[in-house]
Amino acid sequence: MFNEPHPDEVRIITKRFGLPNSASIDTYLAHEGYVAFMKAAEMTPEAIIEELKVSSLRGRGGAGFPTGLKWSFIPRDNPKPKYVVVNADESEPGTCKDRLLIENDPHQLIEGCLIAARTIGCKLGYIYIRGEYRYLIDIMDKALAEAYAHGYLGKNIKGTGIDFDLYTHSGAGAYECGEESALLESLEGKRGVPRIRPPFPAVSGLYASPTVLNNVETFCSVPAILRMGGQAYADLGTPKNGGTRMLCVSGHVNRPGVYEIPLGFSMQKMIYDVCGGIRGGKKLKAVIPGGSSSPVLKADECDFPMDYDNYARMKTMAGSGGMMVMDEDTDIVKVALRTMRFYAHESCGWCIPCREGTTWLRKILTRMDEGTGRRADIDLIHELAKNMLGRTFCPLGDAAAMPTIGFVEKFREEFEARLRETVVPVTSPDQLIAIG
């Protein structure tokens, strides 16, 4: 859900949320809609990229790569067609912000795509929407039809000489397709498995052509940057971490929801002021800060400015903005097991370290949860997860390994408490093998 404005929020890309009929083009045009695109049409591509670099906008999908730099990698002299692709495959557990952006302000996304198209010299784009978000495709298609009807898509847009067509495309419900190269495979009509990189999408993306690929929140931030200026946007955040970002706060807080806060905002203040503290007056135990793939933080680690660099300093990630708060009664072993069940189910099966690693981690965590684990299993979980890191074609293996390592390292005592207390008498070699 999207909450009533909190005094500590800075609403830039969510400022039209709550307006009557906010998804319509009439509402959008009445509130600075497509102003940034008309400005971009008069700027050189180099000037747009420079404004993005000054803004310190970093990708809001997880990696946090500087957007202006990413767009600058598109080779201008490449004779192949160029593409704009929106990653709206929002599948990271704990994350639901892109859904709200499309639901409440789809024309902002269209305008961001138009500016990207102007920047790289592109005539065609696709919005790849998560398969479970079927109703969002209807909302997006209606907005696209409005944009065509008002002359903001198609040939010679508003007399600028810019041609650009934009279409929606449904995913099939695979978490793996949130990874950009797997998304491109799926968009081309193939099985959604990751590509070996390099080459990267900027050089060889959709149909082996130069492609700008960002998530919904990143594209939605671009119009505001051109309207207010890159430096003004950068000043909202911290050095190298410009602007605002949306946080999806769930779990044991009094006011869960989606909030837009400036980068560098205190996590402690986010939990206790913005979200009203821990539900039922209980103590904070842990926070998963950026979706299920980000390493967990213990309660005493949760007082720092939330920007990409400080997340890295805390040895975790900003991720997709899915912040899950857990109180003192949370069973970390069950959290680890539930997380691994998800990743084992969603692994595409291409890489052996991921396919086998997630399966075995799920099996070992299951027996730990059932109280039939061995003391050696705790170190085995840790070792298996470490051996997955950096050994897969895409980040899904890392996404499964990193939180698991964090759970074991920071809450080892909870895993030890689940070890069976009774000693089983051994009467035969076969029984020894069965016990393990």
N, C-alpha and C positions, 0 to 999 in steps of 0.2 A: 504494500500500500504506500501511497505518497502522503506524507503528513502535512498538517498545517505548518506554515513557515515558523521556524525557530529563529530567535534574534541572532544567533551565531551563524546562521546560514548566509551564503552569498549566492543568490539565484541568478545565474547567467543563462545557462541552457535550459533551465526549468522555469524561467520567469513567466512563461505563458501558460504553465500548468494551472488549472483551476479556472481559466477564462471560459465563458460560455462558448460552446462549440469550438474548442481550442484546436481541434484537428483540421478545421476547414481552412481553405486558402483565404477566405474573406477575413477571418480573424488574424491569420498570419500577416496579410498585407497591411492590416490596420495597426500592427505592432512591429514595424521595421522589417517586415518580411521581404526578402529578395533584394533589399537595399545593398547588402554586402556583395551579392553577385553582380549587380550593375556596377558597383565600384570595381570589382575584380575584372570586369570586361574592359575597363579602361586602363588597367595596370598591365605591365609586362609579366610574363610567368616568373621571371627572376625576382621581380619586386614582391610578388605574392609569397614566393618561397622565403625571401628574406624576412618578410613580416612574420611568417610562421616560425622562423628560427629565432627571431627576437622575442616572440611570445613564450618561448620555452615549453610549448605544447609537446607533451609526450604521449605516446599511444596509450589509450585507456583500456586496452583489451587484456593487458597482462604483462607484456614485455617492457613497456615503458620506453620504447625507442623514440628519439626525437622525430616529430612528424615532418618538420621542414626538411630535415636531412634526408629522410626516407623518400620524400617526393622529389628531391633533387637528384636522386639516383636514376630517375627515368631518363634514358638516353634520347635526347631531342632529335638526333639525326637517324634514328632507327627507322627504316622504311616500313616496318610492320605496323599494323593498327595498334593503338594503345587502349587500355581498358581501365575503368574504375570499378572496383568490386567492394561492396560493403559486407563485412562479416557481422551478420545479425543472428548467428548461430549461438545464441547465449545459453550454453549448456553447463557452465560451471556451477556446481552446487553452492547455494547461498547467494546467487547473483540474479538480479531481476531488474536492472536499471534500463537496459536497452529496450526491453519490452515497454516500459513506461514512456520512453522517448518517442517510440513509434506510435504508441497508443494516443498520446496527448499532443504531439507536435511533429507529425511526419514531414511537414514542409521544410522544417529546419534541416532534416536529413537530406532532403532533395537539394536544398540550396548548398549544403556542404559538398554534395557530389558535383553539382554544377561548377563550383569553384575549383574543385580538383580537376574536372574535365578541362576547364579553361587553362589551368596551370600546366597540364602535361600534353595538351593538344589531342584530347580524346573525344570520340563521337559516340561511344556506347558504354553503358554501365549496367551492372546487375546488383540487386540487393538480395543476398542469400539469407533467407530467414529460416530459423529453426523449425523443423517439421512439426513439433508440438505447438507451435505458435500459429496455427492455421488462421485464427481470427485476425491476427495482425496482418496477414497477407491481404485480407479484404480491406482493412483500414488503409494499408499502404497503396493498394491498387486504386482506391477511390481518390487518394491524394494525388497520385500520378495522373489520373484522368483530369483532375482539376488543373494541375500544372500544365498539361497539354492544352486544355481548353482556354487557359489564360495566356498562352504563348510563352510559358517558362520552360517548356521542353519541346523538342522537335527541331525544325529547320529555322535558321536565322532567328534565334531567340531574341525577342524584343529589339530586332534590328541591329544586333551586335555582330552579326555574321558568324555567330557560334552555333554549331549544330550539335545536339546531344540528345540521345534517347536512353531511357532508363527503365528497367524492368525488374520485377520481383522473380525470385526463383526459390522454390521450397526445398529445404533439406529433407532428409529421411529419418531424422531422430538419432543421429550418431554423434556422440560427444567428440569423437575423433575429428569430425569436420569443423570443429572450432579452430583447429590448427590450419594455418593459411594454405599450405600446399595440399593437404587433404581436401580442404574446401574447394580448391580449384579443380582437383580431380573430379569431385562430385559434380561441380558446376559444368564440367565438360561431358557429363553423362557416364563417367566411369565409377568404379568402386572407390569410396572415399578413404584412401590410404595415403600416407605421406610420401612426398617425393624426396629423393636424395638432393641435398643442397650443399654447395652452390650447383647451378645458378639459382639466384633468388628471384622472387616475383617481379621486382623492379626491372629486371633484364629479361627474364623468361617466365612469365606468369600464365595467365589465361591464354590458351591456344599458343603457348610458347612465345607470347608477345609481352612487351613491357606493361606492367600492371601496378596501379596503386591499390593497395588493399589495407583498409583500416576497419576498426569496429564502429558501431553506431555512434557511441559517445564521442569518439575522436572527430568524425565528420561533423557532428552537431556543434562542436566547439569552434569550427573554422569560421562560420559567418560572424560570430561575436568578435573574433579576433580582428577581422577586417573592419568591422563597424567601429570598435572602440580603440583599435590600434594595438599592435603587438606588445609594446612596452607597458601599456595600461593593463593588458591581460596578464603579462608576466608579473607585474607588481602585486597582483592578488595572491600569488603564491610565494615560494621561496626561490633563491637562486637555482637555476637549472630545473626548476619544478614549477612552471608557470600555471596560473589560473586556478580553476576549481575542478573538483571531481565528485561524482555521485558515489555515495556509500550506501550499500544495502545492509542494514543492521538487523540481524535476527538473533534468536536465542533468548537467554534469560534476562532481558532488560524490560523495563516498564513501558518504554515507548519504541518498539521495533518499527522499522520503516525505512524508506529511502530518503536520504538527505543530500543536499549539495553543499559542500563545505570547501573552503580554500585549502589548497595543498599546504602542509605545514601545521594544520590544526592538531591540537593535542588529543591523543587517543584517550587519555584519562578524562579530559573534559567531554569528549564525545560520548563516552559511556555514562558518566555520572551527571552531566548537565543536559546535553542534547537529548540523550535517550533515557534520562530519568533514573539512572542507577539500576542496581540488580534487583530483579523481581523478588518480592517477599522478604526484603531486607537481608538477604543472604550475602555471603562474601563472593567476590570474584575469584574464579579459579584459573581460567585460561581464555584466550582469544585466538581464533583462527582469523587472521586479519584480511586476507584477500581472496576468499574462495577456498574450497577444500584442498587445493593443491599447494597452498602456502603453509610453511612450517608454523606450528603453534607457538604462542607466547604465553609464559606463565604470568600470573597476576602481577608480580613485582617487576615485570618487564614492560608493562603497558602504560608507561608515562613518558611519551616522547612525541615530537612533532611528526605527523604522518605525511611524509613525502617519500619519493622513490629512494632517495639516498639514505634516509634514516631507516627505512624498512630494511635496506641492504645491510646497514650497520648493525641492525638487530638480528641479522641472519635469517630474514624472512622476506616476503614480497608484498608489494601493493596489490599485485594480481589484478583480478577483475572487480575489486571493490566489494566483494561479499564478506562482510565482517560478522563472524559468528561468535557470540559471547556465551560463555559457559559458567555456571555457578558452582559452588563448592560441592554439590551433590552429584555432579556429572561423572559418569563412569568413563574414564579415558580409554580403557580397553575396548569398550563397546563402540566408542567414537572411532577408534582406529579400525575396528573390524568393519563397521558400516562404511567407512571411507574406502577400505580395500575391496569390499564387495562391489562397490560402484566401479572402481577402476578395472577390476578383473572382468566385469561384465562389459565395459566399454572398450577394452583393448581391441584393436582391429586384428591382432594376431599375427601381424607381419613379422615383428621383431621377436626373436626368441627371448631376450632378456625381459621384455615387457610381458609377452604372452605367458611364459613360464613363471616369471618372477611374481606377477600379480596373483596368479593362480596359487602358487605355494604360500605366498604371504597370507592370502585369504584362508587357506587350510590351517596354517599354523595359528593365526589369530583366532580362528574358530575354536580350536582345541584349548587355547589359552582362556578364551571367554567361558568355555564349558568346564574349566577347572581340571582339565586332563593334560595340561601342558607340562613340559619338563623345564628345569632351570636353564638348560642349554638352549631352549627355544628362544629365550629373550635375546641372547647374543646372535642366534641364527636369524631372527627377524631383522635385527640391525645390519647384519652382514649381507643378507639377501638384498635389502633395500639399497645399501651402499654400492653393491655390484650392479645395480640397475642404472645408477646415475651416469649420464653421459654416454650410455651404450645403446641408445635406441635412435631410430630414424627421426622421431619427433619428440616433443616434450612430454608425451603422456607417461612414459616410463619415469621421467623425473617427477612429474606431478603426483604419481603414486608413491615414489620413494621418499621424497623430501618430507612430507608430513609424517610418514611412518617413522623415519629417523628421529624427528622431533618428539613424537609421542614417547618413544622408548628412552631417549636421552633425558628428557625432562620429567617424565613420570614413571621411571623405572620401578619405583616402589609399588605402583599399582599393578604392574605386570607380575612382580614377585608375589604380591598378595594373592594372585589367582592360581599359584602353583598348588598342585594337590598336596595335601598334608599327610595322607596315609601312605604307608609303605606296602606295596603289593608283593607278597612272597613269590619268589621265582622257583618253579618246580621243574621246568624243562627248557631246553634251548628255544623251542618254538614260542614259548611264552615270553621269553626274553626279547625275541624279535618283535612280537606283537606289542610289547610295552614300549619298545624303541629305545 
